[in-house]
């Protein structure tokens, strides 16, 4: 009997649930809709239809893109400034707003006579009315592991006919497409891991492989489901297909666990007995005592898959540099890159690093495998590809990217790679521990989970972060990573908790880092954090002493790394905004896509703004706000830059966001927040931020204040460092 699978064209789109609507003075209240009058289909080619099937698809590409953005906004209003940025990013603000007004008019005409019933046009925002409009994307976003197989086999490409509209729109669309695939993938993975039905497991695995051909968990699930269903021939065919797929795609075999399963299947198929799997090795369990991990946590985290702890709770990483020509070995530039990368990673002191010339045979010795493949050398630059794998999960690829390096930027790029990849590894491990019960976590794992929450930069998570760090500190008061996680949290919180003057928050950071340096005096990361805290607390002279010590221990060519951030803030606190912008540019202009979410981009924007480059400041701020639109520390200098440039629509937009996030934001709060700036720079900033203040509240520049003396922090630094 032929099984008929659903298709997207044949599916009935559910009616969107009735939601509360807020009307404005500019838009009269419409009668609530009790039935769908417009259906917008964004999966595949964009389709817009009335309830009777009549097409209302707009003719213009920009008009279609405008409607698509509104359809994917989850029935929430979209600010006009945001729409203009997405659709006309290469035009000036005035031209973009004028073009947006034209497209709104065209969209209203295309939706006539339903326009007022389905499109809500406000003075500063647009939205599709949720009561009478349905979208097919709602169906996909509502699926769970129990319903994912009722969806069609292949997920159509989101807005397939709108791939080339505007660079900003293309970036936004790529993010939406990735999120959609990620949601479907996660539901299929849950189903594959939990279903006892071989047929359901087989179908879930096949769909996963259609989305991710190198998903080893899906390959194993497919082979196991076919074997449990009694179809050993199909399992053997899948095994051969798996090996061939990996060989063609990445030139290697699948991971150890997958190959072991394939060997077992072959042994059963050909009647050869295999020796039993070796018993589990002794590992450090969650409570810190030696034992054998024999059970699986009911929440889905295998105790045997928790980190292989190195010294002082660090994770272990194996680094392999593979030459372009195996016979010739690594070239001179690749050898320098390897050496500087390893030195930078060791200086961070967050993982135990082991360098190998070849791929290790025993993957059980490491938590993470970092592979850098040497490419071709052209135009004075060496092309390379970096790949991060998890050997505990069948060499699952965590992150990968291609880049190029030359002699001039090798030192700075090495530090960027080391710090960025370390954050990738730690944040990935933190996500894996998210489902494990708190009582089963070791102190290092509690700090690791807290670190992962810190990287999300969400003030709503501060309570959970502090609870985790408190528990980790009580159980391991001298653990290196606990200190680093706590210091990173306090540094990030400096720019997230605007209700506390920055001086007082910085003093808490200084006190904590002093304690860490007393235990780990050679930690460059803690020294950088201490220097940052001293500057925010107003102790510029003491920070300058520490900065001079750090300069003496760092190669001059590698100062585009962590030291550049401290140099930039130090120059800013001394009143030299131009020098600060130059120092920050050394860090942020390095051409690598390795993510460093804890980097102080807002200080770079502030330095550009105060050095007379508001265009550069606004351009960089808009790039950050496109991904994190509610980041207060970036919204404030962005508003100041927009005000300097006379872009009043942006000023209104940023001002509305800031007042919604911090209703009490005013001159006094801003002056306390930027108290680390000299009086002249602070006054210049306050003038640019005047739209956030009442006219009668504007005050002249504050006189210079006598900085309080800090505790004697120098004793935390060994005499040999000075």
C-alpha positions as CSV (number, residue, x, y, z in Angstrom):
1,X,0.0,0.0,0.0
2,X,1.5,3.3,-1.0
3,X,1.8,5.8,1.8
4,X,0.7,9.3,0.7
5,X,2.8,12.0,2.4
6,X,1.4,15.5,3.0
7,X,2.6,18.3,0.8
8,X,2.8,22.0,1.6
9,X,0.3,22.9,-1.1
10,X,-2.2,20.4,0.2
11,X,-1.9,21.3,3.9
12,X,-4.6,23.3,5.5
13,X,-3.1,26.2,7.4
14,X,-4.6,26.6,10.9
15,X,-6.4,29.7,12.0
16,X,-4.1,32.0,14.0
17,X,-5.3,32.3,17.6
18,X,-7.1,35.5,18.5
19,X,-4.7,38.0,20.3
20,X,-5.2,41.3,22.1
21,X,-4.7,44.3,19.8
22,X,-3.6,47.7,20.9
23,X,-4.8,50.6,18.9
24,X,-3.2,54.0,18.6
25,X,-4.5,57.5,18.2
26,X,-3.3,57.4,14.6
27,X,-5.1,54.2,13.7
28,X,-8.8,53.8,14.5
29,X,-9.9,50.5,16.1
30,X,-11.1,47.9,13.7
31,X,-13.8,45.4,14.6
32,X,-12.2,42.2,15.8
33,X,-11.8,39.5,13.2
34,X,-13.4,36.1,14.0
35,X,-12.2,34.3,10.9
36,X,-9.3,34.3,8.5
37,X,-9.6,36.8,5.6
38,X,-6.0,36.6,4.4
39,X,-3.5,33.8,4.2
40,X,0.2,34.5,3.7
41,X,2.4,31.6,2.7
42,X,6.1,32.2,3.1
43,X,7.4,28.6,2.7
44,X,8.6,28.2,-0.9
45,X,7.5,31.0,-3.1
46,X,5.6,33.8,-1.4
47,X,1.8,33.5,-1.9
48,X,-0.9,35.9,-0.6
49,X,-4.5,34.8,-1.0
50,X,-7.9,35.9,0.2
51,X,-10.1,33.3,2.0
52,X,-11.8,32.5,-1.3
53,X,-8.5,31.7,-3.0
54,X,-8.1,35.0,-5.0
55,X,-4.4,36.0,-5.2
56,X,-3.5,39.4,-3.7
57,X,0.3,38.9,-4.3
58,X,2.0,42.4,-4.8
59,X,3.9,42.9,-8.0
60,X,7.0,44.7,-6.8
61,X,9.9,42.9,-5.1
62,X,10.2,45.4,-2.3
63,X,6.5,45.3,-1.6
64,X,6.7,41.5,-1.4
65,X,9.7,41.7,0.9
66,X,7.9,44.3,3.1
67,X,4.9,41.9,3.5
68,X,7.2,39.0,4.1
69,X,9.0,40.8,7.0
70,X,5.6,41.6,8.6
71,X,4.4,38.0,8.2
72,X,7.5,36.7,10.0
73,X,7.4,39.2,12.8
74,X,5.1,36.9,14.9
75,X,2.2,39.4,14.6
76,X,4.2,42.1,16.5
77,X,4.6,45.7,15.2
78,X,7.8,46.4,13.2
79,X,9.3,49.8,13.6
80,X,9.5,51.8,10.4
81,X,13.2,52.6,11.0
82,X,13.9,48.8,11.2
83,X,11.9,48.1,8.0
84,X,13.9,50.9,6.2
85,X,17.2,49.4,7.4
86,X,16.2,46.0,6.2
87,X,15.0,47.0,2.7
88,X,17.2,50.0,1.8
89,X,20.4,49.6,3.8
90,X,22.5,51.3,1.1
91,X,20.4,54.5,1.0
92,X,20.4,57.4,3.3
93,X,17.8,57.6,6.1
94,X,15.6,60.2,4.3
95,X,15.6,58.3,1.0
96,X,14.9,55.0,2.8
97,X,11.9,56.4,4.7
98,X,10.5,57.9,1.5
99,X,10.8,54.6,-0.2
100,X,9.2,52.8,2.7
101,X,6.2,55.2,2.5
102,X,5.8,54.4,-1.2
103,X,5.9,50.7,-0.5
104,X,3.4,50.9,2.3
105,X,1.0,52.7,-0.1
106,X,1.6,50.0,-2.7
107,X,1.0,47.3,-0.2
108,X,-2.3,48.9,0.9
109,X,-3.4,49.0,-2.7
110,X,-2.4,45.4,-3.3
111,X,-4.4,44.2,-0.3
112,X,-7.5,46.3,-1.2
113,X,-10.3,46.0,-0.1
114,X,-8.9,44.0,2.9
115,X,-6.2,46.6,3.7
116,X,-7.7,48.1,6.9
117,X,-8.8,44.7,8.1
118,X,-5.4,43.0,7.8
119,X,-2.7,45.8,7.8
120,X,-2.3,48.1,10.8
121,X,-0.4,51.3,9.9
122,X,0.8,53.4,12.8
123,X,3.0,56.5,12.8
124,X,6.1,54.6,13.7
125,X,5.3,51.0,13.1
126,X,3.5,48.5,10.9
127,X,1.9,45.1,11.7
128,X,-0.4,42.5,10.3
129,X,-3.5,42.2,12.3
130,X,-3.4,38.9,14.1
131,X,-7.1,38.1,14.1
132,X,-7.7,37.9,10.4
133,X,-4.3,36.8,9.0
134,X,-2.7,33.4,9.1
135,X,0.7,32.3,8.0
136,X,2.0,28.8,7.2
137,X,5.1,29.5,9.3
138,X,2.9,29.3,12.4
139,X,2.3,25.6,11.6
140,X,6.0,24.8,11.5
141,X,6.8,26.8,14.7
142,X,4.1,24.9,16.6
143,X,5.4,21.4,15.8
144,X,6.7,19.1,18.5
145,X,8.4,15.7,18.5
146,X,4.9,14.2,18.6
147,X,3.8,16.0,15.4
148,X,6.9,16.5,13.4
149,X,6.3,13.5,11.2
150,X,2.9,14.8,10.2
151,X,4.8,17.5,8.3
152,X,5.9,17.0,4.7
153,X,9.3,15.3,4.2
154,X,11.2,18.3,2.9
155,X,10.9,21.7,4.4
156,X,10.5,24.3,1.5
157,X,13.0,27.1,1.4
158,X,11.7,30.1,3.3
159,X,10.9,32.9,0.8
160,X,12.6,31.1,-2.0
161,X,11.9,33.8,-4.5
162,X,13.1,36.7,-2.3
163,X,16.8,35.8,-2.0
164,X,18.3,39.0,-3.6
165,X,16.5,42.1,-2.2
166,X,19.0,44.0,-0.1
167,X,22.2,43.0,1.8
168,X,20.5,43.6,5.2
169,X,17.4,41.8,4.1
170,X,19.5,38.9,2.9
171,X,21.3,38.6,6.2
172,X,18.0,38.8,8.1
173,X,16.5,36.1,5.8
174,X,19.5,33.8,6.3
175,X,19.0,34.1,10.1
176,X,15.3,33.2,9.8
177,X,16.0,30.3,7.5
178,X,18.6,28.9,9.9
179,X,16.3,29.3,12.9
180,X,13.5,27.4,11.1
181,X,15.8,24.5,10.2
182,X,17.2,24.4,13.7
183,X,13.7,24.1,15.2
184,X,12.7,21.2,12.9
185,X,16.1,19.6,13.6
186,X,15.7,19.7,17.3
187,X,12.2,18.1,17.2
188,X,13.5,15.3,14.9
189,X,16.4,14.7,17.3
190,X,14.1,14.4,20.3
191,X,11.9,12.0,18.4
192,X,14.8,9.9,17.2
193,X,16.2,9.6,20.8
194,X,12.8,8.7,22.5
195,X,10.6,6.8,20.1
196,X,10.5,3.0,20.6
197,X,9.0,2.5,17.1
198,X,11.6,1.5,14.5
199,X,9.5,2.9,11.6
200,X,9.2,6.3,13.3
201,X,12.9,6.3,14.2
202,X,13.8,5.4,10.6
203,X,11.7,8.2,9.2
204,X,13.0,10.8,11.7
205,X,16.6,9.8,10.8
206,X,16.0,10.1,7.1
207,X,14.5,13.5,7.5
208,X,17.5,14.6,9.7
209,X,19.9,13.4,7.0
210,X,18.0,15.3,4.4
211,X,18.7,18.5,6.4
212,X,22.2,17.5,7.7
213,X,23.9,14.8,5.6
214,X,26.8,14.5,8.1
215,X,24.6,14.1,11.2
216,X,26.2,11.0,12.8
217,X,23.5,10.6,15.3
218,X,21.0,10.3,12.5
219,X,23.1,7.8,10.6
220,X,23.4,5.6,13.7
221,X,19.7,6.0,14.4
222,X,18.8,5.0,10.8
223,X,21.0,1.9,10.9
224,X,19.8,0.8,14.4
225,X,16.1,1.3,13.4
226,X,16.6,-0.8,10.2
227,X,18.3,-3.5,12.2
228,X,15.6,-3.5,14.9
229,X,13.0,-3.7,12.2
230,X,14.7,-6.9,10.8
231,X,16.0,-5.3,7.6
232,X,19.7,-6.1,7.9
233,X,20.2,-5.6,4.2
234,X,18.9,-2.0,4.4
235,X,21.1,-1.4,7.5
236,X,24.2,-2.6,5.6
237,X,23.3,-0.4,2.6
238,X,22.9,2.6,5.0
239,X,26.3,1.8,6.5
240,X,28.0,1.8,3.2
241,X,26.2,5.0,2.2
242,X,27.3,6.7,5.5
243,X,31.0,5.9,4.9
244,X,30.8,7.1,1.3
245,X,29.1,10.3,2.3
246,X,31.7,11.2,4.8
247,X,34.5,10.3,2.4
248,X,33.1,12.5,-0.4
249,X,32.3,15.4,1.9
250,X,35.2,15.7,4.3
251,X,37.7,13.0,3.2
252,X,37.5,11.1,6.4
253,X,35.6,8.2,8.0
254,X,32.7,8.8,10.5
255,X,33.5,9.0,14.2
256,X,34.5,6.1,16.4
257,X,31.1,5.3,17.7
258,X,29.5,5.2,14.3
259,X,32.3,3.0,12.9
260,X,31.9,0.6,15.9
261,X,28.2,0.3,15.1
262,X,29.0,-0.4,11.4
263,X,31.5,-3.1,12.5
264,X,28.8,-4.7,14.7
265,X,26.3,-4.7,11.9
266,X,28.8,-6.3,9.5
267,X,29.7,-8.9,12.1
268,X,26.1,-9.9,12.7
269,X,25.3,-9.8,9.0
270,X,28.2,-12.1,8.0
271,X,28.0,-14.3,11.1
272,X,31.2,-13.1,12.7
273,X,31.2,-12.5,16.4
274,X,32.9,-9.3,17.7
275,X,34.5,-9.0,21.1
276,X,32.3,-7.2,23.6
277,X,32.7,-3.5,24.2
278,X,35.4,-2.7,26.8
279,X,34.1,-1.8,30.2
280,X,34.0,1.9,31.1
281,X,37.2,3.5,32.2
282,X,37.4,5.3,35.5
283,X,36.4,8.9,35.2
284,X,35.9,11.8,37.5
285,X,32.2,11.7,38.2
286,X,29.9,14.7,38.9
287,X,30.7,14.8,42.6
288,X,34.5,14.8,42.1
289,X,35.2,11.3,43.3
290,X,36.6,8.5,41.2
291,X,34.0,6.0,40.0
292,X,32.5,4.2,37.0
293,X,29.7,6.0,35.1
294,X,27.2,3.3,34.4
295,X,23.9,5.0,34.1
296,X,22.3,7.8,32.0
297,X,20.8,10.8,33.7
298,X,17.0,10.8,33.2
299,X,17.3,14.3,31.8
300,X,19.3,13.2,28.9
301,X,22.9,13.9,29.9
302,X,25.1,10.8,29.9
303,X,27.5,11.0,32.9
304,X,30.1,9.2,30.8
305,X,30.0,12.1,28.3
306,X,30.7,14.8,30.8
307,X,34.0,16.7,30.4
308,X,37.3,14.7,30.7
309,X,38.7,17.0,33.4
310,X,42.3,18.1,33.2
311,X,44.3,19.9,35.9
312,X,42.3,22.2,38.1
313,X,39.1,21.4,36.3
314,X,40.1,22.5,32.8
315,X,38.8,20.8,29.7
316,X,41.3,19.1,27.5
317,X,41.8,20.1,23.8
318,X,43.9,18.4,21.2
319,X,45.1,20.7,18.3
320,X,46.1,19.3,15.0
321,X,47.5,21.3,12.1
322,X,47.2,19.4,8.8
323,X,49.6,20.4,6.0
324,X,48.4,21.1,2.5
325,X,51.2,18.7,1.2
326,X,51.7,15.8,3.6
327,X,55.1,15.1,2.1
328,X,56.4,18.6,2.4
329,X,54.9,19.3,5.9
330,X,53.7,22.6,7.2
331,X,54.9,25.7,5.5
332,X,56.7,28.5,7.3
333,X,53.6,30.7,7.8
334,X,51.4,27.8,8.9
335,X,54.1,26.8,11.4
336,X,54.2,30.3,12.9
337,X,50.4,30.4,13.0
338,X,50.4,27.1,14.9
339,X,52.9,28.3,17.4
340,X,51.3,31.6,18.0
341,X,47.8,30.1,18.2
342,X,48.9,27.6,20.9
343,X,50.8,30.2,22.8
344,X,47.7,32.4,22.9
345,X,45.5,29.5,23.9
346,X,47.9,28.6,26.7
347,X,48.0,32.2,27.9
348,X,44.2,32.3,28.3
349,X,44.7,29.3,30.6
350,X,41.1,28.0,30.2
351,X,41.8,24.6,28.6
352,X,44.7,22.1,28.7
353,X,46.2,22.2,25.2
354,X,48.0,19.3,23.5
355,X,49.5,19.7,20.0
356,X,49.7,16.7,17.7
357,X,51.3,16.3,14.3
358,X,48.7,13.7,13.3
359,X,45.1,12.8,14.2
360,X,45.1,11.1,17.6
361,X,44.2,7.4,17.8
362,X,42.6,7.5,21.2
363,X,40.0,10.2,21.1
364,X,39.0,9.5,24.8
365,X,41.9,11.7,25.9
366,X,40.2,14.9,24.9
367,X,37.0,16.9,25.2
368,X,37.5,18.8,22.0
369,X,39.5,18.4,18.8
370,X,40.6,21.5,16.9
371,X,41.8,20.9,13.4
372,X,43.4,23.6,11.2
373,X,43.9,22.6,7.6
374,X,46.6,24.5,5.6
375,X,45.4,25.7,2.2
376,X,47.0,27.4,-0.7
377,X,49.3,30.5,-0.5
378,X,48.3,33.3,-2.8
379,X,49.1,37.0,-2.8
380,X,51.1,36.9,0.4
381,X,48.3,35.3,2.3
382,X,47.7,31.7,3.4
383,X,44.2,30.2,3.2
384,X,43.2,28.0,6.0
385,X,40.2,26.2,7.4
386,X,39.5,25.6,11.0
387,X,37.1,22.9,12.4
388,X,36.2,22.2,16.0
389,X,35.0,18.7,16.7
390,X,33.6,16.9,19.8
391,X,35.3,13.4,20.1
392,X,32.9,12.4,22.8
393,X,30.0,12.7,20.4
394,X,31.4,10.9,17.3
395,X,33.6,13.9,16.3
396,X,30.5,16.1,15.9
397,X,31.4,19.3,14.2
398,X,30.8,22.2,16.6
399,X,32.1,25.0,14.5
400,X,34.0,25.6,11.3
401,X,35.1,28.5,9.1
402,X,37.7,29.4,6.4
403,X,40.0,32.4,6.8
404,X,43.2,33.8,5.4
405,X,46.3,35.1,7.2
406,X,49.4,37.1,6.3
407,X,52.6,38.0,8.1
408,X,51.2,41.4,9.2
409,X,48.1,40.2,11.0
410,X,49.3,36.7,12.1
411,X,49.9,37.6,15.7
412,X,46.6,39.4,16.3
413,X,44.6,36.8,14.4
414,X,46.2,34.0,16.4
415,X,44.9,35.6,19.6
416,X,41.4,36.1,18.1
417,X,41.3,32.5,17.0
418,X,42.4,31.2,20.4
419,X,40.0,33.3,22.5
420,X,37.1,32.9,20.1
421,X,37.4,29.2,19.7
422,X,37.8,28.8,23.5
423,X,34.5,30.6,23.9
424,X,32.9,28.4,21.2
425,X,34.0,25.3,23.1
426,X,32.9,26.5,26.5
427,X,29.5,27.8,25.4
428,X,28.8,24.6,23.5
429,X,29.7,22.5,26.6
430,X,27.5,24.8,28.7
431,X,24.5,24.2,26.4
432,X,25.0,20.4,26.7
433,X,24.9,20.7,30.5
434,X,21.8,22.8,30.5
435,X,19.4,19.8,31.0
436,X,21.5,18.1,33.7
437,X,20.1,18.5,37.2
438,X,22.0,21.0,39.3
439,X,22.8,18.5,42.1
440,X,24.7,16.3,39.6
441,X,27.1,19.0,38.4
442,X,30.6,19.5,39.6
443,X,31.8,23.0,40.6
444,X,33.5,23.4,37.2
445,X,30.3,22.3,35.4
446,X,28.2,24.8,37.5
447,X,30.6,27.6,36.5
448,X,30.5,26.4,32.9
449,X,26.7,26.6,32.9
450,X,26.8,30.0,34.4
451,X,29.4,31.1,31.8
452,X,27.1,29.9,29.0
453,X,24.3,32.1,30.5
454,X,26.6,35.1,30.7
455,X,27.3,34.9,27.0
456,X,23.6,35.3,26.3
457,X,23.9,38.9,27.8
458,X,20.4,38.8,29.2
459,X,19.8,40.7,32.5
460,X,16.9,38.5,33.3
461,X,19.4,35.6,33.8
462,X,21.5,37.4,36.4
463,X,19.7,35.6,39.3
464,X,20.3,32.2,37.9
465,X,23.9,33.0,37.1
466,X,24.6,34.2,40.6
467,X,23.0,31.1,42.1
468,X,25.3,28.9,40.0
469,X,28.4,30.8,40.8
470,X,27.6,30.9,44.5
471,X,27.3,27.1,44.6
472,X,30.5,26.6,42.6
473,X,32.5,29.0,44.8
474,X,31.3,27.3,48.0
475,X,32.3,23.9,46.8
476,X,35.6,24.9,45.0
477,X,36.7,28.3,46.4
478,X,40.0,28.2,44.5
479,X,39.0,26.7,41.2
480,X,40.5,28.7,38.3
481,X,37.6,28.5,36.0
482,X,35.1,29.5,38.7
483,X,37.1,32.7,39.1
484,X,37.2,33.4,35.4
485,X,33.4,32.7,35.0
486,X,32.7,35.0,38.0
487,X,34.9,37.8,36.6
488,X,33.4,37.5,33.2
489,X,29.9,37.8,34.7
490,X,30.7,40.9,36.7
491,X,32.4,42.5,33.7
492,X,29.4,41.8,31.5
493,X,27.0,42.9,34.2
494,X,28.7,46.3,34.4
495,X,27.1,47.2,31.1
496,X,23.7,45.4,31.7
497,X,22.7,46.6,35.1
498,X,22.1,50.4,34.6
499,X,20.4,50.8,37.9
500,X,23.7,50.7,39.7
501,X,26.4,53.4,39.3
502,X,29.3,51.9,37.4
503,X,31.9,52.9,40.0
504,X,30.2,50.7,42.7
505,X,29.7,47.8,40.4
506,X,33.4,48.0,39.3
507,X,34.6,48.0,42.8
508,X,32.9,44.6,43.4
509,X,34.7,43.3,40.3
510,X,38.1,44.6,41.5
511,X,37.7,42.9,44.9
512,X,36.8,39.6,43.3
513,X,39.6,39.6,40.7
514,X,42.1,40.6,43.4
515,X,41.2,37.3,45.2
516,X,41.6,35.4,42.0
517,X,45.0,36.9,41.3
518,X,46.2,36.0,44.8
519,X,45.6,32.3,43.8
520,X,46.5,32.5,40.1
521,X,48.9,35.5,39.8
522,X,50.0,34.6,36.3
523,X,46.5,34.7,34.7
524,X,46.6,37.3,31.9
525,X,42.8,37.1,31.6
526,X,42.3,38.0,35.3
527,X,44.9,40.8,34.9
528,X,43.0,42.3,31.9
529,X,39.7,42.1,33.9
530,X,41.4,43.8,36.8
531,X,42.6,46.6,34.6
532,X,39.2,47.1,33.2
533,X,37.6,47.2,36.7
534,X,40.1,49.7,37.9
535,X,39.4,52.1,35.1
536,X,35.6,51.9,35.5
537,X,36.1,52.4,39.3
538,X,38.0,55.6,38.5
539,X,41.5,54.4,39.5
540,X,43.2,55.3,36.3
541,X,46.7,55.6,37.7
542,X,46.6,52.1,39.2
543,X,45.3,50.7,36.0
544,X,48.2,52.3,34.1
545,X,50.7,50.6,36.4
546,X,49.1,47.2,35.6
547,X,49.0,48.0,31.9
548,X,52.7,48.8,31.8
549,X,53.4,45.4,33.5
550,X,51.2,43.6,30.9
551,X,53.0,45.4,28.0
552,X,56.3,44.0,29.2
553,X,55.1,40.4,28.9
554,X,53.3,40.6,25.5
555,X,55.0,40.6,22.1
556,X,54.6,44.0,20.4
557,X,53.1,42.5,17.3
558,X,50.4,40.7,19.2
559,X,48.9,43.8,20.8
560,X,45.9,43.6,18.5
561,X,44.5,41.0,21.0
562,X,43.3,41.4,24.6
563,X,45.8,44.1,25.4
564,X,44.3,46.4,22.7
565,X,41.0,46.4,24.6
566,X,42.7,47.6,27.8
567,X,44.8,50.1,25.8
568,X,41.6,51.5,24.3
569,X,39.8,51.9,27.6
570,X,42.8,53.4,29.3
571,X,43.2,56.1,26.5
572,X,39.5,56.8,26.7
573,X,39.6,57.4,30.5
574,X,42.6,59.7,30.0
575,X,40.6,61.8,27.5
576,X,42.2,60.7,24.3
577,X,39.2,59.4,22.3
578,X,41.1,59.3,19.0
579,X,43.8,57.1,20.4
580,X,41.2,54.9,22.0
581,X,39.4,54.5,18.7
582,X,42.6,53.6,17.0
583,X,43.4,50.9,19.7
584,X,40.0,49.4,19.5
585,X,40.2,49.3,15.7
586,X,43.3,47.1,16.0
587,X,41.1,44.6,17.8
588,X,37.8,44.8,15.9
589,X,39.3,45.3,12.4
590,X,41.0,41.9,12.4
591,X,39.5,39.9,9.5
592,X,38.1,36.8,11.3
593,X,34.6,35.5,11.8
594,X,35.5,33.8,15.2
595,X,32.8,35.1,17.6
596,X,33.9,36.9,20.7
597,X,30.5,37.9,22.4
598,X,32.2,39.4,25.5
599,X,34.2,42.0,23.5
600,X,33.3,45.6,24.5
601,X,32.0,46.8,21.2
602,X,30.1,49.6,22.9
603,X,33.4,51.2,24.0
604,X,34.6,51.1,20.4
605,X,31.5,52.9,19.3
606,X,31.8,55.4,22.1
607,X,35.4,56.1,21.2
608,X,34.5,56.7,17.5
609,X,31.7,59.0,18.6
610,X,33.8,61.1,20.9
611,X,36.7,61.3,18.5
612,X,34.5,63.1,15.9
613,X,33.5,60.1,13.8
614,X,29.8,59.7,14.4
615,X,29.2,58.1,11.0
616,X,31.6,55.3,11.8
617,X,30.1,54.9,15.3
618,X,26.6,54.7,14.0
619,X,27.5,52.2,11.3
620,X,29.2,49.8,13.7
621,X,26.4,50.3,16.3
622,X,23.7,49.4,13.7
623,X,25.5,46.2,12.8
624,X,25.5,45.1,16.5
625,X,21.9,46.2,17.1
626,X,20.7,44.2,14.0
627,X,21.5,41.1,16.1
628,X,20.8,42.4,19.6
629,X,18.2,45.2,19.3
630,X,17.7,45.6,23.1
631,X,21.3,46.1,24.1
632,X,21.2,49.3,26.2
633,X,24.9,49.8,26.3
634,X,24.9,50.0,22.5
635,X,21.6,51.9,22.1
636,X,22.9,54.9,24.1
637,X,25.9,55.7,22.0
638,X,23.9,54.9,18.8
639,X,21.3,57.5,19.8
640,X,24.1,60.0,20.5
641,X,25.6,59.4,17.1
642,X,22.3,59.6,15.3
643,X,21.6,62.9,17.1
644,X,24.9,64.3,16.0
645,X,24.2,63.4,12.4
646,X,20.6,64.8,12.5
647,X,18.9,61.5,11.9
648,X,15.8,62.3,13.9
649,X,13.9,59.2,13.0
650,X,16.6,57.0,14.4
651,X,16.8,59.2,17.5
652,X,13.1,58.6,18.1
653,X,13.4,54.9,17.5
654,X,16.4,54.4,19.8
655,X,14.8,56.7,22.4
656,X,11.6,54.7,22.4
657,X,13.5,51.5,22.8
658,X,15.6,52.9,25.7
659,X,12.6,54.3,27.5
660,X,10.8,51.0,27.2
661,X,13.9,49.1,28.6
662,X,14.8,51.7,31.3
663,X,11.8,54.0,32.0
664,X,13.9,56.0,34.6
665,X,16.8,56.7,32.2
666,X,17.8,60.4,32.5
667,X,20.7,62.7,32.8
668,X,21.7,61.7,36.3
669,X,21.7,58.0,35.5
670,X,23.7,58.7,32.3
671,X,26.3,60.8,34.1
672,X,26.8,58.2,36.8
673,X,27.0,55.5,34.1
674,X,29.7,57.4,32.2
675,X,31.5,58.7,35.3
676,X,34.7,57.0,34.2
677,X,35.0,59.5,31.3
678,X,36.9,62.8,31.9
679,X,34.6,65.8,32.4
680,X,35.1,67.2,28.8
681,X,34.2,63.9,27.0
682,X,31.3,63.3,29.4
683,X,29.9,66.7,28.8
684,X,30.2,66.2,25.0
685,X,28.3,62.9,25.3
686,X,25.6,64.4,27.6
687,X,24.9,67.1,25.0
688,X,24.5,64.4,22.3
689,X,22.2,62.5,24.6
690,X,20.0,65.5,25.2
691,X,16.9,63.8,23.6
692,X,16.8,61.5,26.6
693,X,16.7,64.4,29.0
694,X,14.2,67.1,29.8
695,X,15.5,70.5,28.7
696,X,15.6,71.9,32.2
697,X,17.7,68.9,33.3
698,X,20.7,69.7,31.1
699,X,23.7,70.8,33.2
700,X,27.1,72.0,32.3
701,X,30.2,69.7,32.4
702,X,30.9,68.3,35.8
703,X,34.2,69.4,37.4
704,X,36.9,66.7,37.8
705,X,36.4,64.5,40.8
706,X,39.1,63.3,43.1
707,X,39.3,59.6,42.6
708,X,39.3,57.4,45.7
709,X,42.3,55.2,46.4
710,X,41.7,51.5,45.9
711,X,42.9,48.8,48.2
712,X,46.5,47.7,47.7
713,X,45.9,45.4,44.7
714,X,49.5,45.3,43.7
715,X,50.2,42.5,46.2
716,X,48.1,40.2,44.1
717,X,50.7,40.5,41.3
718,X,54.0,38.7,41.9
719,X,57.1,40.9,42.1
720,X,58.6,39.1,39.1
721,X,55.9,40.4,36.9
722,X,57.0,44.0,37.5
